[in-house]
Amino acid sequence: MKLKFATLLFLGFAAPTFAASGAVTLYSNPTCTCCQDYAKYLTASGYEVKVVLDDNYEKVAMDAGMPDQGIGCHVAVIDGYVMSGFIPAKFIEKLTTDKPAVTGITLPGMRMDAPAMADEALKTLAVYAYGPDGVTPFPVE
């Protein structure tokens, strides 16, 4: 019995966890309810989320140099990066872990298969990095 208990303890505590972390400020269009769903998704993914309802939310993205086509109904800031769209946590983790020399990332459009927008599994999403050097794909392996 002691061996089984010790094995369970080892299995329960030895496996590393890769939970997302960090504080996210989400600037949102006050009339958009899907932004609240995205905030809940980020919270469930391990982020501490502060929602700021602001009619001029897109100014954060414009000031960061985000291309107009990349600005959605909310803009999020984490670790100095500016993001827009319903970006899955795995892309945010890559951004904050790898710390590439970009201004931020965006998932343009209202994708129905993006987090908080559909119950089905995520499909391949085209996320882009942007910065002074232009716009490039931002894939996650």
N, C-alpha and C positions, 0 to 999 in steps of 0.2 A: 504494500500500500504506500509506503514511504517513497519507493522508487517511482510509482505512478504520479504521486503528488509532485515530486521533484521534477519529473519530466514535464508535467503540465506547467509548473512554474517556469522552467527553462523555455518552453515553447511560447508561453504567454509573454515573457519579458525579454527574451533574447532577440526576437526579430525586430530589426529597426523599423521605425515608422517614418514615412516621408510626407508628413502632413504639411500643408501649405502654412505659411506664417507671414505676418506682416500687416501693417496698417494700410488700409485702402480708404481714400476719400473719393466718394462717388458723387459727382455733380450731375444732377438729374433734372430733366424737364418736369416741373411740378405736376403736369397733367398726365404723365406717362406712368401707367401701372406696371408695365413689364420691367421697368427699371427696378422696382421694388423686388420683383422676382429674382432679378440678377443679383441684387444685394443679398438676398436670402441664400442664393446659390454660393456666393463668395463666402458668406458666413459659415455655411455648412461645409465648405472646402477648407476651413481653418483660418480664414482671414478675419481681422477685426475691421469692420466696415462702418464708416461714418458717412451718412447720406446727407448731402446738402441740396435742398430743393432750390433751384435758381433758374429763372427764366432766361438768363444769359449764360447758361452752362457751357455753351459751345465756345465762349471766349477763352476758356482754359485751353481748349484744343487749338484754337487759332493762334493764341499767344505762343504755344509750343511749336507751331509750324506744321501741324497736322494737315495733310491735304484735305480739301473740302469734301472729296468723295469718301473720306474715311470717318467723317464726323457723323455719329448716330444720335440717338436720343439721350445718351448719357456719356460722360467722360469720367474716367477714373485715374487717380494718381497713386502710385506706389513706388517707394524708393526713388523718387524723382522722375520716374518714367510716366508718360501720359498715354493712356489707352482709351480706345473707344470700341464699342460693340460688345457683343455677348461672348467674350473671349473665354475659352475653357481654361481651367486652373492649370493644366499642364503647360500651356503657353506662358502663363504668368510666372510659373515656377522656373521655366527655362530663362525667361527674361531676368528675373531677380537673382538667379543663381549664376548664370553666365556673365551677366552685366555687360552686354555688348555696347559698343559705342554708337548707340542710336538714341533718338529722343523718346520713342515709344513704339507701340504696336496698335494695329487696328484690324478689326474684322468687319469690313464694310457690309452694309445692307442689313435687312431684318431677316436673318436666317432662321427658319423654323426648326432646324435641327441643331441649333446652338443651345448651350446650357440655359436652363430655365425657360426654354421656348417649346420643348417637346419632350415626351416621355421616352421616345425611342432612343436607341444608342446613337452616339454622335457619328456623323459621317465625316468624310474628309472636308476640313474647313480651310479656306485660304486666308491665313493671317499674314499681314504685312508689317514689316518694320519700316520706320521712316525716320529721317533726320536730315542733317545738312547735306549728306551725300545722295539724297534721293530716297526712293521707295524700293524695297526688295522683299521677296518672299521670306517668311519667318517660319520655317517648318519645324515640327517636333518629331523626332525619330520615334 
